[in-house]
Amino acid sequence: MDDKKLRDLLEYIARGLVNDPEAVKVESSIEDNTVHLKLSVSSEDIGRVIGKQGRVANSIRHLLRAAASREGMQVVMDVVEPE
C-alpha cells in the first residue's frame, strides 16, 4: 500500500466526520518504511476529529495502522491546525 491509498483512506474517514468536508486536507510524506500523514480540517471541526480524550483520533490511527501493516509499512497521523 502506498501513501496515496493511506492518504485517501484518511481523507474519506475525515470527510465523513466533519461538517465542512471541503476543508479537509491531507499531506503525506514517506520516510524509510513510515508514512507520515498530516490531517487539516476547519477550526470548527478539530474537536470532531480528535474526540473526547483523543478517542476518535486514536481510532483513526488504529484503522490506518491496520491498513498499512498489511503491506509491511508503518503510519503516523497528526491533526494539525488549519492554515
PyMOL commands that set and color helices and strands:
alter all, ss='L'
color gray80, all
select helices_A, chain A and resi 3-17+21-23+46-50+52-69
alter helices_A, ss='H'
color red, helices_A
select strands_A, chain A and resi 25-31+34-40+74-80
alter strands_A, ss='S'
color yellow, strands_A
deselect
rebuild
show_as cartoon
